[in-house]
Amino acid sequence: MTFESARVLKKPLRLDDEVRFLRSWIEKPLHMGAVMPSGRMLARTMASYVDTETEAPVIELGPGTGAITDALVAHGVDQKRLILVEFNPGFCALLRERYPQATVVQGDAYHLDKTLAEIAQPAAAVVSGLPLVTKPMLTRLRLMREAFMKLIPGAPFVQFTYSVVPPIPKSLPGILTEASERIWMNVPPARVWVYRKA
């Protein structure tokens, strides 16, 4: 492969995504999980917990501009399996353009029972980019409970955090918890937490 062909094949940076993200964060900081989209290493780590051998849907909460969505597709998740739940209408329009075969739902991810009331098929994973640590603990626990109601038994609820403590306690009865190594390549550094109903 020549230098010129390698340069053509390299995925272009989406600097406009950073601008969109920053603008949304300035307007509504508590609705955004971060100032910038998730880094590629963090996104790949989250996607690695998703089963690609099934046709069951994959629910992504708070996809923003699609950083984690890109990683899910690169991991082998067919776009047709993706259900992207996003509150921001501008991001929804962008997601529909970038992932035309995915189902984009504009709605409140913190009320999955209502937002995804019409989705009957159990999901292979719920992957969350939501800013959980900005919410009260009862809201976080309700979200996880509603996510488990949408999942195949034993399927993962995948959440990242920049915090040094888990976004949801790891000692909950009936819940199996695992964590990735801290991802220092992300800005800021992050960790992925995975919760499964025992």
C-alpha positions in Angstrom: 0.0 0.0 0.0 1.4 3.4 -1.0 1.5 6.4 1.3 -1.1 8.1 -0.9 -3.6 5.1 -0.8 -3.1 4.8 3.0 -4.0 8.5 3.3 -7.1 8.0 1.3 -8.2 5.0 3.3 -7.7 6.7 6.7 -11.0 7.7 8.3 -11.4 11.5 8.2 -11.6 13.3 11.5 -15.0 14.8 12.3 -13.9 18.1 13.7 -17.5 19.4 13.1 -18.7 16.8 15.6 -16.5 18.4 18.3 -18.0 21.8 17.5 -21.6 20.4 17.7 -20.8 18.6 20.9 -19.2 21.7 22.5 -22.1 23.9 21.5 -24.7 21.5 22.9 -22.6 21.2 26.2 -22.5 25.0 26.5 -26.3 25.3 26.0 -27.3 22.3 28.3 -24.3 21.0 30.3 -26.3 18.7 32.5 -27.8 16.9 29.4 -24.4 16.2 28.0 -22.0 13.4 29.2 -18.9 15.3 28.2 -17.6 18.4 26.5 -16.3 16.2 23.6 -17.4 13.0 22.0 -16.1 9.7 23.4 -12.6 8.8 22.2 -12.1 5.8 19.9 -10.4 3.6 22.5 -13.3 4.2 24.9 -15.9 3.6 22.2 -14.1 0.4 21.0 -14.0 -0.9 24.6 -17.7 -0.3 25.1 -18.5 -2.0 21.8 -16.4 -5.1 22.7 -19.0 -6.2 25.2 -21.7 -6.4 22.6 -22.6 -9.8 21.0 -22.3 -9.7 17.3 -23.5 -13.3 16.7 -27.2 -12.5 17.4 -29.8 -10.6 15.4 -31.3 -9.1 18.6 -31.3 -5.3 18.7 -28.7 -3.2 20.4 -30.0 -0.1 22.2 -27.6 2.9 22.5 -28.6 5.6 24.9 -27.3 9.1 24.3 -25.3 8.5 21.1 -24.7 12.1 20.4 -22.8 12.4 17.1 -22.2 8.7 16.9 -18.7 8.1 18.3 -19.8 4.9 20.1 -22.2 4.0 17.3 -19.2 4.0 14.8 -17.4 1.6 17.1 -20.5 -0.7 17.4 -20.7 -0.9 13.6 -16.9 -1.4 13.2 -17.3 -4.2 15.9 -19.7 -6.0 13.5 -23.1 -4.8 14.7 -25.4 -4.4 11.7 -26.9 -0.9 11.5 -30.4 -2.5 11.2 -30.0 -3.8 14.8 -29.3 -0.4 16.2 -31.9 1.5 18.2 -30.4 4.9 19.0 -32.2 6.9 21.7 -31.2 10.6 21.6 -32.8 13.6 23.3 -31.2 16.3 21.1 -33.1 16.9 17.9 -30.1 18.1 16.0 -28.1 15.0 16.9 -31.1 12.9 15.9 -31.1 14.4 12.4 -27.3 13.8 12.1 -27.7 10.2 13.3 -30.5 9.5 10.7 -28.2 10.8 8.0 -25.1 8.8 9.1 -26.9 5.6 10.0 -29.9 5.4 7.6 -30.7 1.7 8.4 -30.7 2.3 12.2 -33.8 3.2 14.2 -33.3 6.7 15.7 -35.7 7.5 18.5 -35.9 11.1 19.7 -36.8 10.8 23.4 -35.9 10.6 27.0 -33.5 7.7 27.7 -34.2 8.1 31.4 -37.7 6.8 30.8 -37.1 3.8 28.6 -40.4 2.2 29.5 -42.2 5.0 27.7 -39.6 6.0 25.1 -39.2 2.4 23.8 -42.7 1.2 24.7 -43.2 0.0 21.1 -40.0 -2.0 21.0 -41.0 -5.6 21.9 -37.9 -7.7 20.9 -35.5 -8.1 23.8 -32.1 -6.5 23.2 -28.6 -8.0 23.1 -27.2 -5.0 24.9 -27.9 -1.5 26.2 -24.9 0.7 25.7 -25.1 4.1 27.5 -23.2 7.3 26.9 -25.5 9.1 29.3 -24.0 11.4 32.1 -25.3 9.1 34.9 -23.2 10.7 37.6 -25.1 14.0 37.1 -28.3 12.3 38.1 -29.6 11.2 41.6 -28.9 7.6 42.5 -32.6 6.7 42.3 -32.7 7.9 38.7 -29.7 5.8 37.8 -31.1 2.7 39.5 -34.5 3.2 37.7 -32.7 3.5 34.4 -30.8 0.3 34.9 -34.0 -1.5 36.1 -35.8 -0.4 32.9 -32.8 -1.3 30.8 -32.8 -4.9 32.2 -36.5 -5.1 31.3 -35.5 -4.5 27.7 -32.6 -7.0 27.7 -32.3 -10.7 27.0 -31.5 -12.4 30.3 -27.8 -12.1 31.1 -27.2 -9.4 28.4 -25.1 -6.4 29.4 -25.9 -2.9 30.4 -22.7 -1.0 29.4 -21.9 2.4 30.9 -18.8 4.5 31.0 -17.8 7.1 33.5 -14.9 9.5 34.0 -15.4 9.2 37.8 -13.1 7.0 39.9 -16.2 5.3 41.5 -18.8 3.3 39.5 -21.9 5.2 38.3 -24.1 2.5 39.8 -22.9 0.6 43.0 -21.2 -2.7 42.2 -22.6 -4.4 45.3 -26.3 -4.5 44.3 -28.0 -7.8 45.1 -28.7 -9.9 42.0 -26.4 -7.9 39.7 -23.1 -9.1 38.3 -20.6 -6.3 37.7 -17.3 -6.0 35.9 -15.1 -3.1 34.9 -12.5 -2.4 32.2 -9.1 -1.1 33.0 -8.9 2.7 33.1 -8.7 4.0 29.6 -5.9 6.6 29.9 -5.9 7.3 26.2 -9.4 8.9 26.5 -9.7 12.6 27.4 -10.5 12.7 30.2 -9.5 9.1 31.2 -12.6 6.8 31.6 -13.6 3.4 32.7 -16.3 1.1 31.3 -18.7 -0.6 33.8 -20.8 -3.6 32.7 -23.8 -4.8 34.7 -25.8 -8.0 34.1 -28.8 -9.4 35.9 -27.8 -12.6 37.6 
